[in-house]
Amino acid sequence: MRYKLLFFCSLFSIIANAEDVSEFTIRGISAGMSSNEACNLVAPDFPQAPELYEKVGSKRFGGAWHFSVREFIHPKSTHNDGCDGSFDGYDNEGAGGAMTWSDSIDIKASNKIVYKVRNNQTLAAGDTIESCHERRQGLIDSLVSKYGKPTYMHDKGKKNKDYRHLIWDYSSTPSAREGDDGYEIYQFYAECEMYSHDVQFARILIQTELHSGVALQQAKRDTPKVKATIKPNL
């Protein structure tokens, strides 16, 4: 592709064998971080359309790229409850207008403390499905070496979607779900597919999710307590 997206080496931070998700990160964001700090950290990755065109060195109209920005993250704003950003990028020059770059992030916070991060990316990954497999396996090897063996690992082959799903689950109860204080989980999902329309190339779909019940509990503990009540005047 004309524009190289070198994201694979910086997707995850280096840690070893965590016992919970407190050390897991997505794009440098960890559970318990200030929501303002987290949103401002990724704001440069989710700008308005003019900044994206400038980033890839393309004209906005009739250039090598076309971008559709659904949400952007305003830098240096107050993001008490979190933020979200998303865009799709279409390569007009190298891929015949096919989508080769899609990115979205959703950061949730309670009482200004991040407890959930979800990041979805779709990216061109070479000419063949094997090139996608190699990149995916490299990501998996990196994750396992940093975080230790996952609690669960699922995969599907040719007859179904070609994916790998790794889950590190430290939830306090088996029935814990998203939004629960006891839900403590990190997930990595990567799917390989071939784009075969006017042009043909491999794409990798990556989804990462971090949810920390520990951070959610901390956010609730930090909620200011009212020290006096006011008697209603009826």
C-alpha positions as CSV (number, residue, x, y, z in Angstrom):
1,M,0.0,0.0,0.0
2,R,1.1,3.6,-0.7
3,Y,0.8,4.6,3.0
4,K,2.3,2.2,5.5
5,L,0.5,1.9,8.8
6,L,3.1,0.8,11.4
7,F,0.8,0.0,14.3
8,F,1.7,-3.5,15.2
9,C,4.7,-2.9,17.3
10,S,3.1,-0.2,19.5
11,L,-0.3,-1.7,20.0
12,F,0.5,-3.0,23.5
13,S,2.8,-2.1,26.3
14,I,5.4,-4.4,27.7
15,I,4.4,-6.2,31.0
16,A,4.7,-9.7,32.3
17,N,2.2,-12.2,33.7
18,A,-0.4,-9.9,35.3
19,E,-2.8,-11.2,38.0
20,D,-5.5,-8.8,37.1
21,V,-6.1,-6.2,34.4
22,S,-4.6,-3.3,36.2
23,E,-1.4,-3.5,34.1
24,F,-3.2,-4.2,30.8
25,T,-3.3,-1.3,28.3
26,I,-5.0,-0.3,25.1
27,R,-3.1,2.4,23.2
28,G,-1.4,3.5,26.3
29,I,-4.7,3.7,28.3
30,S,-5.1,1.7,31.5
31,A,-8.0,1.2,33.8
32,G,-8.0,3.7,36.6
33,M,-6.4,6.5,34.5
34,S,-7.9,9.9,34.5
35,S,-10.5,10.2,31.7
36,N,-9.2,13.6,30.6
37,E,-5.7,12.2,30.4
38,A,-6.9,9.1,28.5
39,C,-9.0,11.0,25.9
40,N,-6.3,13.7,25.3
41,L,-3.7,10.9,24.9
42,V,-5.6,9.5,21.8
43,A,-7.1,12.7,20.5
44,P,-4.3,13.1,17.9
45,D,-5.3,9.7,16.5
46,F,-8.9,10.7,16.0
47,P,-8.9,14.3,14.6
48,Q,-11.3,16.0,12.3
49,A,-11.0,15.2,8.6
50,P,-8.6,18.0,7.5
51,E,-6.0,16.7,10.0
52,L,-6.3,13.1,8.7
53,Y,-5.7,14.3,5.2
54,E,-2.7,16.2,6.4
55,K,-1.5,13.2,8.3
56,V,-1.3,11.0,5.1
57,G,-0.2,13.8,2.8
58,S,-3.3,13.7,0.6
59,K,-5.5,16.3,-0.9
60,R,-9.0,16.4,0.6
61,F,-10.7,16.2,-2.8
62,G,-9.4,14.0,-5.6
63,G,-6.4,12.9,-3.6
64,A,-5.0,9.4,-2.8
65,W,-7.3,9.0,0.2
66,H,-10.9,9.6,1.2
67,F,-11.9,9.7,4.9
68,S,-15.3,9.5,6.5
69,V,-15.1,10.8,10.1
70,R,-18.0,9.7,12.3
71,E,-16.7,11.0,15.6
72,F,-13.6,13.0,16.6
73,I,-12.0,13.6,20.0
74,H,-11.5,17.3,20.7
75,P,-8.1,17.8,22.4
76,K,-7.8,19.5,25.8
77,S,-11.6,19.2,26.4
78,T,-13.2,18.0,29.6
79,H,-14.0,14.4,29.2
80,N,-15.5,13.4,32.6
81,D,-17.5,10.4,31.2
82,G,-15.0,9.4,28.6
83,C,-15.0,9.9,24.8
84,D,-15.2,8.2,21.5
85,G,-13.8,8.6,18.1
86,S,-14.1,6.8,14.7
87,F,-13.2,7.1,11.0
88,D,-12.9,5.0,7.8
89,G,-10.2,5.5,5.3
90,Y,-10.4,4.6,1.6
91,D,-7.2,4.2,-0.4
92,N,-8.0,5.6,-3.9
93,E,-4.6,5.1,-5.3
94,G,-3.3,1.8,-4.1
95,A,-6.5,-0.2,-3.5
96,G,-9.0,1.2,-6.0
97,G,-11.0,3.0,-3.4
98,A,-11.3,0.1,-1.0
99,M,-11.4,0.7,2.8
100,T,-7.9,-0.1,4.1
101,W,-7.9,1.8,7.3
102,S,-10.7,1.9,9.9
103,D,-10.3,2.9,13.5
104,S,-12.6,3.5,16.4
105,I,-12.2,3.9,20.2
106,D,-14.7,4.0,23.0
107,I,-13.5,5.1,26.4
108,K,-15.9,4.9,29.4
109,A,-15.4,6.6,32.7
110,S,-17.1,6.9,36.0
111,N,-16.4,9.8,38.3
112,K,-13.5,10.8,35.9
113,I,-11.9,7.4,36.2
114,V,-11.5,5.1,33.2
115,Y,-13.0,1.6,33.7
116,K,-13.5,0.5,30.1
117,V,-11.8,0.8,26.7
118,R,-12.8,-0.7,23.4
119,N,-10.8,-0.3,20.2
120,N,-11.7,-1.7,16.8
121,Q,-9.4,-1.5,13.8
122,T,-9.5,-2.8,10.2
123,L,-6.3,-2.6,8.3
124,A,-4.7,-3.8,5.1
125,A,-2.4,-6.7,5.9
126,G,-0.6,-7.7,2.7
127,D,-1.3,-9.4,-0.5
128,T,-2.3,-12.9,0.8
129,I,-4.2,-14.4,3.6
130,E,-1.0,-15.9,4.8
131,S,0.5,-12.5,5.3
132,C,-2.5,-11.7,7.6
133,H,-2.0,-14.9,9.5
134,E,1.7,-14.1,10.1
135,R,0.9,-10.6,11.4
136,R,-1.9,-12.0,13.6
137,Q,0.3,-14.7,15.1
138,G,3.0,-12.1,15.8
139,L,0.5,-10.1,17.8
140,I,-0.7,-13.2,19.7
141,D,2.9,-14.3,20.5
142,S,3.6,-10.7,21.8
143,L,0.5,-10.7,24.0
144,V,1.2,-14.1,25.5
145,S,4.8,-13.2,26.3
146,K,3.7,-9.9,28.0
147,Y,0.5,-11.0,29.8
148,G,1.0,-14.7,30.3
149,K,-1.3,-17.5,29.1
150,P,-4.9,-16.4,28.5
151,T,-7.8,-17.9,30.4
152,Y,-9.5,-18.8,27.2
153,M,-8.5,-19.0,23.6
154,H,-10.9,-19.7,20.7
155,D,-10.2,-20.0,17.0
156,K,-12.1,-20.9,13.8
157,G,-10.8,-22.1,10.5
158,K,-11.8,-22.1,6.8
159,K,-15.5,-23.1,7.2
160,N,-16.2,-20.2,9.6
161,K,-14.7,-16.8,10.2
162,D,-11.0,-17.0,10.3
163,Y,-10.4,-15.6,13.8
164,R,-8.5,-16.0,17.1
165,H,-10.0,-14.8,20.3
166,L,-7.9,-14.5,23.5
167,I,-9.5,-13.7,26.9
168,W,-7.8,-12.9,30.2
169,D,-10.6,-13.2,32.7
170,Y,-10.0,-12.3,36.4
171,S,-13.7,-11.6,37.2
172,S,-14.6,-12.2,40.8
173,T,-17.7,-14.2,39.9
174,P,-18.4,-16.4,36.8
175,S,-21.6,-14.5,36.1
176,A,-20.0,-11.0,36.1
177,R,-20.9,-8.9,33.1
178,E,-20.0,-5.6,31.6
179,G,-20.7,-2.8,34.0
180,D,-20.5,-5.0,37.1
181,D,-18.0,-4.3,39.8
182,G,-16.7,-7.8,39.6
183,Y,-16.1,-7.8,35.8
184,E,-12.3,-7.8,35.3
185,I,-11.4,-8.8,31.8
186,Y,-9.1,-8.1,28.8
187,Q,-10.0,-9.5,25.3
188,F,-8.1,-9.6,22.0
189,Y,-9.9,-10.7,18.8
190,A,-8.3,-10.7,15.4
191,E,-9.9,-11.9,12.1
192,C,-8.3,-12.3,8.7
193,E,-10.2,-11.9,5.5
194,M,-9.6,-11.4,1.8
195,Y,-10.9,-8.3,0.1
196,S,-11.7,-9.5,-3.5
197,H,-13.6,-6.9,-5.5
198,D,-11.8,-4.7,-8.1
199,V,-8.6,-5.4,-6.2
200,Q,-7.5,-8.2,-3.9
201,F,-5.6,-7.9,-0.6
202,A,-5.8,-9.2,2.9
203,R,-7.3,-7.3,5.8
204,I,-7.0,-7.8,9.5
205,L,-9.8,-6.9,11.8
206,I,-8.6,-6.3,15.4
207,Q,-10.8,-5.7,18.4
208,T,-9.4,-5.1,21.9
209,E,-11.4,-4.6,25.0
210,L,-10.5,-3.8,28.6
211,H,-13.0,-3.7,31.5
212,S,-12.0,-3.3,35.1
213,G,-14.4,-3.7,38.0
214,V,-11.6,-2.7,40.3
215,A,-11.4,0.7,38.7
216,L,-15.2,1.0,38.7
217,Q,-15.2,0.3,42.5
218,Q,-12.5,2.9,42.9
219,A,-14.5,5.4,41.0
220,K,-17.5,4.8,43.2
221,R,-15.5,5.1,46.4
222,D,-14.1,8.4,45.2
223,T,-17.7,9.8,44.7
224,P,-18.1,12.7,47.1
225,K,-20.3,12.0,50.1
226,V,-22.9,14.5,51.1
227,K,-22.3,15.4,54.7
228,A,-25.6,17.0,55.5
229,T,-29.2,16.8,54.1
230,I,-31.4,19.8,53.6
231,K,-34.9,19.6,55.1
232,P,-37.5,20.3,52.4
233,N,-39.5,23.5,52.7
234,L,-43.1,22.5,51.9
